């Protein structure tokens, strides 16, 4: 199940990359977006910290969601053998566990990134500006 979801995700990404990654207007808009947000993050490093928290949390949330979907499908496949009441209780417990793990992951990522010095956040901002400028000059996606 996990392998199928990974394959679907990879192919969806490739399709969007072909559709949006090859059009020049999308590249120009994305390049300017990187430059402008990089400048904002350079002057206000807390924006960079929030962006890094968002990036890390979205990846962690995706992993937790995939594991939860896998466990949910496993639980529902056993539904006929263990009974409807236990299946419903398992689904509710799984939902609460998902929400709890999601909150713990967010807090852990936020706690880890509060210790990152401002100097590293500014380096992240410079990298984002350079990526945006490169995208604008060569009119191709850089990453």
N, C-alpha and C positions, 0 to 999 in steps of 0.2 A: 504494500500500500504506500509506504513512504517513498519507495523508488518511483512509483507511478506519479505521485505528486511532484517529485523533483523533476522528472522528465517533462511533465506538463508545464511547470514553472519555467524551465529552461527554454522550451519552445515558445511560450508566450513572450518571454523576454526577447528572443531572437526575432519574432514577428514585429514587435514594437520597435526594436532596433532597426530593422529594415525599413519600416514605414516612417518612423520619426528621425532616425539617425542619418538618413541620406538626404533629407530635405534641407536646403540651405537656410530657409527662414527659421526653421526650428533650431538649427545650430547657432544662428545669430542671436535669437532670443535667449537661448540657454547660456550662450557666452556672456551676453550682457547681464543676465541674471547672476551668473557666478561673479562677475566683476563687481557689481553693485552690492551684492550681499557680502562679498569678501571685504569691501571697503567698510561696510557697516560693522562687520565683525572685527575689523582692525581697530576701529575707533572705540567700539564697545565690546570688549572680549567676552563679556557674559553672554552675548548672542552666540559666539562661537561655542561656548560651553553648552548652551541649550541645544544648539544644532548637533553637537557630538552626542549629547544625551539622547536626543531623538533618533539619531542614526543607530546607536547601540541598542536602544530600547526596541526599535522596530525589528531588528534582527533577532533579538532575544524573544520578543513576542511571537514572531513567526515560528521559531523553533518550538516554543511552548504550545502554540496552536496546533502545529502538525502532530506533536506527540499526543495532545488531547484528542484530536480527531482520530488518530490511530487507536487510542484506548477506547474511545466512544464506539468506533466500529467493532472493535473486539468485544466490548460489553454487549452491544446490540446483537451480535451474532450468537452470543451465549444466552440471549434473552429467553428463548424457548426452553432452555434446559434449567435455568435458575428461577424462572417465574417473573411475572410482570411487576410485582411489588419490589422485588430486589433489583430488577433492572431499572425501574424508576428511581429508586434510592441511589443506585450507582450513578445514574445520569446526573442527578442533583448533586451528589458528592463530587463528581468530576467537574461540574460547572463551578462549584465553590473552590475546588482545588485550582482550577485554571485561573480564576480571579485572584486567588491568594498568591499563586506563583508569579503572576503578572505584576502584582504590586511589589512583591519582594524583589523581582528582577529590576524594576524601575528604581526602587530605593537603593539597591546595590550599585547600579550603574551611576546613579546620581552621587552616591557617597564616594565612589571611586574617582569620578571626574571633578569633585570639589577640591581634591588634592592636586589637581594638575595646575602647574604654575601658568601665569598669564603669558610668559614668554613662549611656551608651547602653543598656546591658543593663538598668539599672533603669528607664529610660524604656519599654523593651519590656515589662517586668513590669507597670508601671502601665497601659499600654495593654491588656494582657491582662486585668487586673483590671477595668478600665472596661468592656471588652467583655462580660465575665461578668456584671457588675452590670446592664448594659443588657439583656442577655438575660433576666435574672431579673425585671426590672421590667416590661418590655414583653411578655414571653413570646413573643418572636419571634426568629428568628435575625438577628444583626446583620451578619455578613459574607456 
